[in-house]
């Protein structure tokens, strides 16, 4: 199983979209500052997640959510 997720910084206006096979571990890594690209924006809350059978399907959704239309969709969830 693969997860596409979006997390939002609780202190700054920043949304990160990612793909993982272990969502609990991955969000913990973000909140512990283990990811260089998100370290300055911690802590985070999960605002979106979706499960996929294959990495290919998950990657397609991740690419969509990183697009302009996808980012607007994520902003509308807040």
ZIHU-V629084 format. One record per residue. OMEGA is omega in degrees with one decimal (none if undefined). NEAR is the number of other ideal C-beta (glycine too) atoms within 10 Angstrom. D_LAST is the distance of its C-alpha to the last C-alpha in Angstrom with 2 decimals. Layout:
BEGIN
OMEGA_NEAR_D_LAST, OMEGA_NEAR_D_LAST
END
This chain:
BEGIN
178.2_12_26.17, -178.3_20_23.60, 167.9_20_19.88, -174.9_24_17.35, 173.4_23_14.33, 177.0_24_11.40, -178.9_24_10.93, 175.7_19_9.12, 178.5_17_11.60, -177.9_12_11.51, -179.5_10_14.07, -179.2_9_13.49, -175.0_8_11.28, 175.5_14_11.86, 178.4_19_10.64, 177.7_18_13.61, -179.3_19_14.57, -178.6_20_17.69, -178.9_18_20.23, 173.0_17_22.31, 178.0_11_24.71, -171.8_12_23.79, 180.0_18_20.10, 178.7_9_20.97, -175.0_9_23.36, 179.4_18_21.16, 175.7_20_18.23, 177.6_11_21.04, 178.1_15_22.53, -177.3_22_19.47, 176.7_16_19.25, 178.8_11_23.05, -178.2_13_23.14, 179.4_12_25.13, -173.7_15_23.36, -176.3_7_24.61, -178.9_9_21.83, -174.0_18_19.10, -176.5_11_21.41, -174.6_11_20.74, -176.5_20_16.98, 2.4_18_17.27, -176.0_13_16.15, 169.0_20_13.21, 178.3_12_10.99, 178.7_12_10.75, -178.1_15_7.57, 169.7_16_10.02, 178.0_13_13.80, -176.8_14_16.62, 179.2_12_20.34, 178.4_17_23.17, -175.5_9_26.93, 178.0_10_27.82, -179.4_13_26.74, 178.1_9_27.37, -178.9_14_24.85, -179.5_21_22.21, 177.7_14_23.09, 179.6_13_22.70, 178.0_17_19.12, 179.1_22_18.40, 178.1_13_20.09, -177.4_14_18.08, 177.0_21_14.67, 178.8_16_16.32, 178.5_12_17.50, 179.9_7_16.27, 179.6_8_15.23, 177.8_17_13.49, 177.5_15_11.53, 177.0_9_10.51, -179.9_14_9.51, 177.8_17_7.29, -180.0_13_5.70, 179.7_7_5.52, -175.4_10_3.81, none_8_0.00
END
